Amino acid sequence: MALADDLRDHVSEHRTGLLYDLVFAVVWVAAMTALHGVLAGPQWAYYLLLAAGIPAYFAFQFSLAAVPE
């Protein structure tokens, strides 16, 4: 049960961060899928939009860290 306890502790410690990550990923993929559907671009452009989520994610994390508490 040590693995389950470790996992439970990790999730309880990082609950807010995990939630932000999940929300960002879902919103990014949904927005890029909708944008690609509206523009009807080529498949490689869709993958490029999804890959752009990686630097966008780090920019999002940087902006969260820069906000004074």
C-alpha positions as protocol buffer text, in pm:
chain_id: "A"
residue {
  index: 1
  type: MET
  ca { x: 0 y: 0 z: 0 }
}
residue {
  index: 2
  type: ALA
  ca { x: 300 y: 230 z: 8 }
}
residue {
  index: 3
  type: LEU
  ca { x: 253 y: 327 z: -357 }
}
residue {
  index: 4
  type: ALA
  ca { x: -114 y: 413 z: -301 }
}
residue {
  index: 5
  type: ASP
  ca { x: -26 y: 618 z: 6 }
}
residue {
  index: 6
  type: ASP
  ca { x: 251 y: 802 z: -180 }
}
residue {
  index: 7
  type: LEU
  ca { x: 16 y: 876 z: -468 }
}
residue {
  index: 8
  type: ARG
  ca { x: -255 y: 1000 z: -233 }
}
residue {
  index: 9
  type: ASP
  ca { x: -6 y: 1226 z: -53 }
}
residue {
  index: 10
  type: HIS
  ca { x: 127 y: 1365 z: -380 }
}
residue {
  index: 11
  type: VAL
  ca { x: -221 y: 1444 z: -511 }
}
residue {
  index: 12
  type: SER
  ca { x: -329 y: 1605 z: -185 }
}
residue {
  index: 13
  type: GLU
  ca { x: -15 y: 1824 z: -182 }
}
residue {
  index: 14
  type: HIS
  ca { x: -46 y: 1934 z: -546 }
}
residue {
  index: 15
  type: ARG
  ca { x: -423 y: 1934 z: -592 }
}
residue {
  index: 16
  type: THR
  ca { x: -453 y: 2293 z: -714 }
}
residue {
  index: 17
  type: GLY
  ca { x: -161 y: 2264 z: -954 }
}
residue {
  index: 18
  type: LEU
  ca { x: -293 y: 1941 z: -1100 }
}
residue {
  index: 19
  type: LEU
  ca { x: -632 y: 2102 z: -1149 }
}
residue {
  index: 20
  type: TYR
  ca { x: -480 y: 2402 z: -1328 }
}
residue {
  index: 21
  type: ASP
  ca { x: -281 y: 2169 z: -1554 }
}
residue {
  index: 22
  type: LEU
  ca { x: -586 y: 1963 z: -1642 }
}
residue {
  index: 23
  type: VAL
  ca { x: -803 y: 2267 z: -1711 }
}
residue {
  index: 24
  type: PHE
  ca { x: -535 y: 2426 z: -1927 }
}
residue {
  index: 25
  type: ALA
  ca { x: -489 y: 2108 z: -2130 }
}
residue {
  index: 26
  type: VAL
  ca { x: -861 y: 2055 z: -2185 }
}
residue {
  index: 27
  type: VAL
  ca { x: -925 y: 2418 z: -2278 }
}
residue {
  index: 28
  type: TRP
  ca { x: -622 y: 2432 z: -2510 }
}
residue {
  index: 29
  type: VAL
  ca { x: -714 y: 2116 z: -2698 }
}
residue {
  index: 30
  type: ALA
  ca { x: -1081 y: 2218 z: -2723 }
}
residue {
  index: 31
  type: ALA
  ca { x: -994 y: 2567 z: -2847 }
}
residue {
  index: 32
  type: MET
  ca { x: -742 y: 2444 z: -3103 }
}
residue {
  index: 33
  type: THR
  ca { x: -980 y: 2175 z: -3225 }
}
residue {
  index: 34
  type: ALA
  ca { x: -1256 y: 2434 z: -3267 }
}
residue {
  index: 35
  type: LEU
  ca { x: -1019 y: 2674 z: -3443 }
}
residue {
  index: 36
  type: HIS
  ca { x: -902 y: 2401 z: -3677 }
}
residue {
  index: 37
  type: GLY
  ca { x: -1261 y: 2301 z: -3746 }
}
residue {
  index: 38
  type: VAL
  ca { x: -1361 y: 2659 z: -3832 }
}
residue {
  index: 39
  type: LEU
  ca { x: -1058 y: 2728 z: -4050 }
}
residue {
  index: 40
  type: ALA
  ca { x: -1054 y: 2380 z: -4207 }
}
residue {
  index: 41
  type: GLY
  ca { x: -677 y: 2384 z: -4235 }
}
residue {
  index: 42
  type: PRO
  ca { x: -446 y: 2097 z: -4320 }
}
residue {
  index: 43
  type: GLN
  ca { x: -379 y: 1820 z: -4069 }
}
residue {
  index: 44
  type: TRP
  ca { x: -20 y: 1930 z: -4007 }
}
residue {
  index: 45
  type: ALA
  ca { x: -147 y: 2274 z: -3897 }
}
residue {
  index: 46
  type: TYR
  ca { x: -372 y: 2105 z: -3640 }
}
residue {
  index: 47
  type: TYR
  ca { x: -75 y: 1917 z: -3498 }
}
residue {
  index: 48
  type: LEU
  ca { x: 128 y: 2238 z: -3498 }
}
residue {
  index: 49
  type: LEU
  ca { x: -147 y: 2413 z: -3301 }
}
residue {
  index: 50
  type: LEU
  ca { x: -153 y: 2130 z: -3049 }
}
residue {
  index: 51
  type: ALA
  ca { x: 227 y: 2136 z: -3019 }
}
residue {
  index: 52
  type: ALA
  ca { x: 213 y: 2512 z: -2959 }
}
residue {
  index: 53
  type: GLY
  ca { x: 38 y: 2423 z: -2636 }
}
residue {
  index: 54
  type: ILE
  ca { x: 370 y: 2317 z: -2485 }
}
residue {
  index: 55
  type: PRO
  ca { x: 530 y: 2664 z: -2484 }
}
residue {
  index: 56
  type: ALA
  ca { x: 188 y: 2814 z: -2406 }
}
residue {
  index: 57
  type: TYR
  ca { x: 166 y: 2591 z: -2099 }
}
residue {
  index: 58
  type: PHE
  ca { x: 503 y: 2708 z: -1971 }
}
residue {
  index: 59
  type: ALA
  ca { x: 407 y: 3071 z: -2038 }
}
residue {
  index: 60
  type: PHE
  ca { x: 87 y: 3010 z: -1841 }
}
residue {
  index: 61
  type: GLN
  ca { x: 286 y: 2862 z: -1551 }
}
residue {
  index: 62
  type: PHE
  ca { x: 529 y: 3156 z: -1562 }
}
residue {
  index: 63
  type: SER
  ca { x: 242 y: 3404 z: -1552 }
}
residue {
  index: 64
  type: LEU
  ca { x: 89 y: 3225 z: -1252 }
}
residue {
  index: 65
  type: ALA
  ca { x: 423 y: 3240 z: -1072 }
}
residue {
  index: 66
  type: ALA
  ca { x: 463 y: 3610 z: -1153 }
}
residue {
  index: 67
  type: VAL
  ca { x: 132 y: 3714 z: -998 }
}
residue {
  index: 68
  type: PRO
  ca { x: 186 y: 3853 z: -650 }
}
residue {
  index: 69
  type: GLU
  ca { x: -7 y: 3676 z: -379 }
}
